[in-house]
């Protein structure tokens, strides 16, 4: 139903187009900082040490904020940047609050998965992955920050049967891993879940594509750079799917949740998630800092977009 709604995010798309045009000049003007971040990434081979992670978080966030604060060159752009600044937030979502009861976590995850299924989000994401893996006869997909595993299960069930597929889900929160594992059927031999920090992927092998779906807005800029850098070792790199930051996108997300899951905390979290999201040009900046050499972004459904990053072929699995 809602997958057919057109996203009336014209001002956000216009602002993002301007950002994409300016990105090469921005990178050149800040080349010493960019080179420092890229070199920090390249020096890490088996794990992220604490100093490297702290540098990535500080330098990447400063660079991202500088990019967002680019001076406008027209009246329209000035209005768009002011609107964007008003929308942006780092407010904590209910799902991120410490000490939540397990039963409440399960309730939130189930509601979020229901919204993603009924809005057609899972279908759009799975089709994108099928398109990327169409030439891979036996593919291994590894989802990062997979929560309760709803998309992993959908992907395994609906993927193009022209190729075999194995799926691994992971999450930093062991409660979510346990929940996802409990939802697996006994005969789901091609699906498993494990506890993992999305930035620590050094010991993972034989993966064709890493996926991070609707989770990047929960991460800081430095952790996104670290995640992308280590994920580039996969044959098809990493596919990030997240929410397009815009006022109308936030309202659409809130309305969809209100229709499908009324009077729940998911309503608030859906609204805040869009406000915490990115513009495609911003994730392109972070992927560039991570060392990606081939970066493609495109709209993906009413309020989502995707970024596919590949690179560092010499380090591929």
C-alpha positions, 0 to 999 in steps of 0.5 A: 500500500504505502510503498506506492506513495511518492515521497514529497521531499523535494527540498531535501532532494534539491539540497542533496543534489547541491551537496553532491555537486559540491562534494569534490570541491569540499573534499579538496578544500579539506584534503589534509583532514580527509587524507588523515582519516583515510590513513587512519583507516588504512593503518587498522588491519586486525582491530580498531584500537581506542585511539583510532576510533576516537580520532575517527569519531571526532574528525569525521563528525567535525567534517560532516558538520562542516559539510552540512554548514556549507554557505548557501549561494541562493535564497532557496538554498538558504531556506532549505538549509535552515529547514534542514538544520531545524529538522536535525536531531540527535535525540535518543529514541525510546528503543535506545534507552538503557535498562529497557525490560526484555518484554518491552524490547520484544514488543518494540521490535515486533511493531517495527518489523510489522511496519516494515513488512506492511509498508513494503520496505522489506520487499524493496530492500530485498529486490535491491539485494537481489539485483546486486547479487544476480551474478553470484550463484551462491551468495553470503549476505551478512546483515549488521545491526539486524535487531530482531532479524525480521529482514534477514528472515524476509530476505531468505524467504523471498530472494531470487531462487536463481541463486543460493543464499546464506544469511547471517544477522548480527547485533550488538545487543545480545537480547536482540540476537537471542530474540532473532535466534528464537524466531528461526525455524528449526529448518532454517539452516541457511540463517544464523545470528551472532553478537557483534559490534558493527565496526569490528568485522576483521575476522569475518570471511567469505561474505559477498555483501554486508548490509546495514538496513535502517540502522546507520542513523543510530551510529555516529559518523566515525562508527559509520566510517569504521563500519564501511571501511572494514565491510569494503573487504567483501566482494560486493562491499556494503549496502546501507539502507536508511531514512532520508532526512526531511520534514515530509519524510518524518511526517510520512514515517509517523503517519505510516506508523500511526496507521499500522501501529497506533499509540505505541512508542514506535510512533515517536521513534519513527519520527525521530529516526527520520530526523536523525537520518542522513542525506545521501551526499552525507553518507557519500562523504563518509564512504569516501573517508572510509576509502570506498572507490565506487559509491552509488546512491539511489531512492529506495521506497517512500522514505528510504534511500540506499548507498552501495559502496565498493572498493579496496579490491586488493583486500577482498575476501 
